[in-house]
Amino acid sequence: MKFEEFNAGQWRQRYQYKSFEPVPVNHDWTWEDPQINALIEKATRALGELNAFSLIVPDIDLFIQMHVVKEAQTSSKIEGTQTGMDEALLPEEQIRPEKRNDWREVRNYIEAVNTATAALENLPLSNRLLKQTHAILMQGVRGEHKLPGEFRNSQNWIGGSNLSDATFIPPHQDGVPDLMGDLEKFWHNEDVVVPHLIRIAISHYQFETIHPFLDGNGRIGRLLIPLYLISHGLLAKPSLYLSDFFERNRASYYDALMRVRVSNDIIHWVRFFLNGVAETATKGVGVFRQILALRTEVEQATLDLGKRAALASQALQVLYRKSIVSAADLEQALEITTPTANKLVQALMEKDILIELTGQQRGRLYAFDRYLKLFVS
């Protein structure tokens, strides 16, 4: 199928509304547009450099966790969840009661990312994996009663208050299993000669068009991107997330998806997606460079702490995973006494590694601020 000749599907009359029924995607794809070839090359080069960093940076998993937190916060923000990056790192008891539902959605996303990524070691990318991930995403939050872990058995819609004023109505529920089965085959069809970045661009569009779950489709669809790249060996670690790019270009993102459905313009969508991969991967490389520079700086700063230097080095390993802590957190993680933990925190504050956040006498929290800012800029 040539992009230039693509017909995305058809609108089918249902009772009092029309649903969009997309065509299957598990087949060869070609294009004449030379810009797509240039964008594939640019995105592949940036992705390769990002992956190289994830292979050579020592203790890379320490830093990957902050990437996951950033992704969880940003992807949830697209869906209207109002939880800041700093709040996502706090324990639930530190979150104001009226914000805890949003906080739980972000924390669920973090668990979903980590669980799905780990599952790829034993389970191929599949609808089964997406369902398991969806169940984690929906546990104990808004949407927990909307068939968590199962494809929908009723009609849903996007935008508007109901089917009569919806912005977009995905395919009828009866067609979801076949459409998702076709999509899964597309991920693994070795007889189809299509670059992986094109496959995942098409796959993300198709997933969001099918909208197979009653809730959480946006987050699962965005998570599908790094899962695909990991499962096919383009990434060794979950270091690329497009939610930040989609959030900063939200109107263009939704417009590009709708242009495929309304005008069959898949070329515009693929260009938008490849630009997003290139920009996000390049930005990710920049963050890794800044992390390495900061790591060198703070490790050198702790060398003159005498007896506390070794403990300070261990504390930094904790802070790379979780950049907001209490003295009790360090006490537990490092298995040290309360006085030792308090003195360690004080030493790290004097070195401008930690700053105190709360201004309280009790329950104080401390942030590895310079590190945290690398992920919120």
DAFENVEN-V148803 format. One record per residue. N is the residue number from 0. RES is the residue in one small letter. PHI is phi in whole degrees, -180 to 180 (none if undefined). OMEGA is omega as a letter, one per 30 degrees, with the letter a starting at -180 (NA if undefined). Layout:
n=[N,N]
res=[RES,RES]
phi=[PHI,PHI]
omega=[OMEGA,OMEGA]
//
This chain:
n=[0,1,2,3,4,5,6,7,8,9,10,11,12,13,14,15,16,17,18,19,20,21,22,23,24,25,26,27,28,29,30,31,32,33,34,35,36,37,38,39,40,41,42,43,44,45,46,47,48,49,50,51,52,53,54,55,56,57,58,59,60,61,62,63,64,65,66,67,68,69,70,71,72,73,74,75,76,77,78,79,80,81,82,83,84,85,86,87,88,89,90,91,92,93,94,95,96,97,98,99,100,101,102,103,104,105,106,107,108,109,110,111,112,113,114,115,116,117,118,119,120,121,122,123,124,125,126,127,128,129,130,131,132,133,134,135,136,137,138,139,140,141,142,143,144,145,146,147,148,149,150,151,152,153,154,155,156,157,158,159,160,161,162,163,164,165,166,167,168,169,170,171,172,173,174,175,176,177,178,179,180,181,182,183,184,185,186,187,188,189,190,191,192,193,194,195,196,197,198,199,200,201,202,203,204,205,206,207,208,209,210,211,212,213,214,215,216,217,218,219,220,221,222,223,224,225,226,227,228,229,230,231,232,233,234,235,236,237,238,239,240,241,242,243,244,245,246,247,248,249,250,251,252,253,254,255,256,257,258,259,260,261,262,263,264,265,266,267,268,269,270,271,272,273,274,275,276,277,278,279,280,281,282,283,284,285,286,287,288,289,290,291,292,293,294,295,296,297,298,299,300,301,302,303,304,305,306,307,308,309,310,311,312,313,314,315,316,317,318,319,320,321,322,323,324,325,326,327,328,329,330,331,332,333,334,335,336,337,338,339,340,341,342,343,344,345,346,347,348,349,350,351,352,353,354,355,356,357,358,359,360,361,362,363,364,365,366,367,368,369,370,371,372,373,374,375,376]
res=[m,k,f,e,e,f,n,a,g,q,w,r,q,r,y,q,y,k,s,f,e,p,v,p,v,n,h,d,w,t,w,e,d,p,q,i,n,a,l,i,e,k,a,t,r,a,l,g,e,l,n,a,f,s,l,i,v,p,d,i,d,l,f,i,q,m,h,v,v,k,e,a,q,t,s,s,k,i,e,g,t,q,t,g,m,d,e,a,l,l,p,e,e,q,i,r,p,e,k,r,n,d,w,r,e,v,r,n,y,i,e,a,v,n,t,a,t,a,a,l,e,n,l,p,l,s,n,r,l,l,k,q,t,h,a,i,l,m,q,g,v,r,g,e,h,k,l,p,g,e,f,r,n,s,q,n,w,i,g,g,s,n,l,s,d,a,t,f,i,p,p,h,q,d,g,v,p,d,l,m,g,d,l,e,k,f,w,h,n,e,d,v,v,v,p,h,l,i,r,i,a,i,s,h,y,q,f,e,t,i,h,p,f,l,d,g,n,g,r,i,g,r,l,l,i,p,l,y,l,i,s,h,g,l,l,a,k,p,s,l,y,l,s,d,f,f,e,r,n,r,a,s,y,y,d,a,l,m,r,v,r,v,s,n,d,i,i,h,w,v,r,f,f,l,n,g,v,a,e,t,a,t,k,g,v,g,v,f,r,q,i,l,a,l,r,t,e,v,e,q,a,t,l,d,l,g,k,r,a,a,l,a,s,q,a,l,q,v,l,y,r,k,s,i,v,s,a,a,d,l,e,q,a,l,e,i,t,t,p,t,a,n,k,l,v,q,a,l,m,e,k,d,i,l,i,e,l,t,g,q,q,r,g,r,l,y,a,f,d,r,y,l,k,l,f,v,s]
phi=[none,-81,-54,-67,-112,-68,-117,-69,155,-144,-88,-116,-70,-113,-71,69,-159,-118,-101,-95,-108,-73,-80,-62,-119,-80,-162,-67,-131,-135,-158,-103,-63,-68,-65,-65,-61,-66,-69,-60,-62,-63,-68,-64,-64,-66,-66,-63,-67,-61,-64,-61,-62,-68,-92,-105,-72,-62,53,-58,-63,-59,-84,-60,-62,-71,-61,-65,-61,-61,-63,-61,-67,-74,-64,-70,-62,-58,-89,99,-78,-108,-129,-75,-59,-67,-66,-62,-91,-87,-70,-59,-67,-90,-95,-59,-52,-72,-109,-71,-63,-63,-59,-64,-63,-68,-65,-61,-64,-59,-64,-64,-61,-63,-69,-65,-63,-65,-65,-63,-69,-125,-133,-69,-58,-160,-64,-59,-66,-64,-66,-62,-67,-62,-61,-67,-60,-94,-69,71,-132,-55,99,-66,-100,-102,51,-60,81,-135,-68,-66,-119,-147,-77,-118,-155,-121,74,78,-96,-162,-64,-75,-125,-67,-72,-153,-117,-66,-61,-59,-58,-65,-91,-61,-58,-68,-65,-73,-66,-63,-64,-62,-63,-62,-62,-121,-76,-76,-82,-95,-96,-140,-55,-61,-67,-73,-59,-75,-62,-64,-65,-65,-58,-65,-62,-68,-74,-67,49,-72,-105,-74,-152,84,-65,-61,-68,-67,-64,-74,-68,-55,-64,-65,-62,-64,-63,-70,-65,-105,80,-79,-131,-87,-133,-76,-108,-120,-133,-92,-60,-63,-64,-65,-66,-71,-124,-59,-63,-67,-62,-66,-64,-64,-65,-68,-64,-67,-68,-88,-120,63,-88,-75,-62,-61,-63,-63,-61,-59,-64,-64,-60,-64,-62,-62,-65,-69,-65,-63,-64,-63,-61,-61,-64,-61,-62,-67,-62,-63,-65,-64,-60,-61,-63,-74,-67,-67,-67,-90,-66,-97,-88,64,-64,-87,-61,-64,-66,-63,-63,-67,-63,-62,-63,-70,-70,-68,-83,-140,-86,-124,-140,-106,-62,-65,-61,-69,-57,-72,-66,-98,56,-123,-79,-61,-60,-65,-64,-65,-68,-65,-60,-61,-64,-70,-69,-64,-89,60,-90,-114,-126,-86,-100,-91,72,-98,-84,-118,62,-70,-122,-127,-118,-82,-64,-64,-73,-60,-65,-65,-104,-113,-80]
omega=[l,l,a,a,a,l,a,a,a,l,a,a,l,l,l,l,l,l,l,a,a,l,l,a,a,l,l,l,l,l,l,a,a,a,l,l,l,l,l,a,a,a,l,l,l,l,l,l,l,l,l,l,a,l,a,a,l,l,a,a,l,a,l,a,l,l,a,l,l,l,a,a,a,a,l,l,l,a,l,l,a,l,a,l,a,l,a,a,a,l,a,a,l,a,l,a,a,a,a,l,l,a,a,l,l,a,l,a,l,l,a,l,a,a,a,l,l,a,a,l,a,a,l,l,a,l,l,l,l,l,l,l,l,l,l,a,a,a,l,a,l,a,a,l,a,l,l,l,a,l,a,l,l,a,l,a,l,a,a,a,l,a,a,a,a,l,a,l,a,a,l,a,a,a,a,a,a,a,l,l,l,a,l,l,l,a,a,a,a,l,l,a,a,l,a,a,l,l,a,l,l,a,l,l,a,l,a,l,l,a,a,a,l,l,l,a,a,a,l,l,l,l,l,a,l,l,l,a,l,a,a,l,l,l,l,a,l,a,l,l,a,a,l,l,l,a,a,l,a,a,l,l,a,l,a,l,a,l,l,a,a,a,a,a,a,l,l,l,a,l,l,a,a,l,l,l,a,a,a,l,l,l,l,l,l,l,l,l,l,l,a,l,l,a,l,a,a,l,l,a,a,a,a,l,l,a,a,a,a,l,l,l,l,l,l,l,l,a,l,l,a,a,l,a,l,l,l,l,l,l,a,a,a,l,l,a,l,l,l,l,a,l,l,l,l,l,l,l,l,l,a,l,l,l,l,a,a,a,a,l,l,l,a,l,a,a,l,a,a,l,a,a,l,a,a,l,NA]
//
